[in-house]
């Protein structure tokens, strides 16, 4: 399966290199329109590292040297903002978009599964838990009088509702 995927990527690169200039321009235009829908204006260092197949440190170095158009968020903070538009014509761009889309759909599926599981746990947990975000937190209920729990409950209720009239 991996071998087939690698062969497919190699074949796509060969086909792209054999396109005429007009066909390449059409492909770029289509990819640009696709990117407008799915890609933010700026990319993270790790995204560019995946796209260029280098380490994040190399991407930071390229940014500092001016090989990649980028600017820092706050002075010399080390956090780079890299405009995505400069990579629209990169040969790895389509596979990068596909990978991003797969990660997004996978994250959505995981979040939906967690939400469903937490909802089930909340409704199945009874009255001895509190729903706090996505966590089930058990409550330790200690009787006021450990030897006579019924009296403890009655005493507790009487204290709670002492001043109220029914």
N, C-alpha and C positions, 0 to 999 in steps of 0.2 A: 504494500500500500504506500509506504514512504517512497519507495523507488519510483512508483508510478507518479506520485505527486512531484518529485524532483524532475522527472522526465517531462511532465506537463509544463512546469515552470520554464524549463529549458526551451521547450517547443514554443511557448508564448513569446519568449525573448527573441527567438529566431524569426518568428512571424513579424514581430514588431520591427525588427531591424530590416526586414525585406519590404516594408511598406514604403510607398512613395511619400514625398514631403506633404502633398495634399492630404493623403490618408492619415499621416501622423498628426497633421493639424486637426483633422476631424476627430481623431481619438482624443487628443488633448482637450478639445472643446467639450466633448462628451464627459470626459473625466472631471473637468472643471465644474460642469453642471452637477455631476454626482457629488462632488466634494462639497459644494455649497449646501447640499442637503444634509450630509452626514458628518462633516468634519468641522471642528471649531476653527476660528481664525488662527489660533496659535497652538503649537504642539509642545509637549513636554520633552525634556532631554531624553528620557527613556524611550519615547515614541520615535524620535529621530534616530536614536541608536539602533532600534529594531529595523527601521526603514533602510538605514545605510549599512547595516550589518557590522557595526563597530561598537565599542564599549561606550557607556555614558560619559566616561572621563574624556574619551577622544572627542565626543560631541562638544563637551565644554571647552576643550582646547581649540577646536575649530571655531567655536563662537568667539572666544577671546582673540584669536588670530584674524578674525574677519572672513574666514573661509565659508562660514555659514552666516547668513544675515540674521542677527539676533540682538537683543538688548537685555540688560539686567533689570530686574524689578525695582530694587532699591539700591542704587549705587553699586557697591562691590559685595552684594549679598551672596553671590554664587548661584542665585536662582535666575535661569535664563528664560526669556520669552522668545520663542522661535516662530515666526510667521509660517504658516503651512503652505502658502501659495508658491513658495520657491521649490517645493517638492512635487508639485502636481505632474511634472513631466518626467519624473524619475522612473526608471524601468520597474522598480519594486513597488511603485505607488498602488497599482491595482491589487496586488497581493496584500499590501499593508491595509488597504481599505477593507478587504475581505476578512482579514484577521481581526480587525477592530470590530467589525459587525458581528463576527462569531463570538468574541469576548462579551460584547454588549448583550447579545441574546442569551448567552450562557449565564451571565450575571442576573439577568431578569428572571430566568428560570429558577435559579438558586434562591433569589429573594422571594419569589412567589411560593416556592416549596417551604421556605422557612416561615413565611407568614401563615401559610395553611397549617403547618405543624404547631406553631405557637397558638393559633386560634383554637385548634383542637385541644391543646393542653389547657388553655384557659377555661374552656367550657367544661372539660372533664375534671378539673381540679377541685370543684366543690367550693365550700365557703372558707377553707383554711388557706387561701392564697390570695395574693393581690396581683393584678395585672399591672406591671410597670414596664411600659415600652414593649419589648419582645421577651421579657424574662418573667418567669414564674417564681415568686418569692414566697417560700413557706413562712407561716406565722406560728410562733410558739405561743399557745394559749395555756396559761397556768391558772389553775383554779385558785380562788381566794382561800378556800378552806379545802386542803387536799384530801381530808378524810371523808368529807361529805360534799361531793361535787354538786349535787342538786341544790343544797343550801347555798353553796357558793354562787351559783348562777342566779338564784333568787335574790340573794343579797346584792349582787352586782347590778341587777336590773332595778332593784329598789333604789340604789344609790344614783343610778343614771337618771331615773325618772322621778326623783324625789320631789322636785318642785313643780312638775307638770301635772295638769289635770286631764283626765281621760275624756 
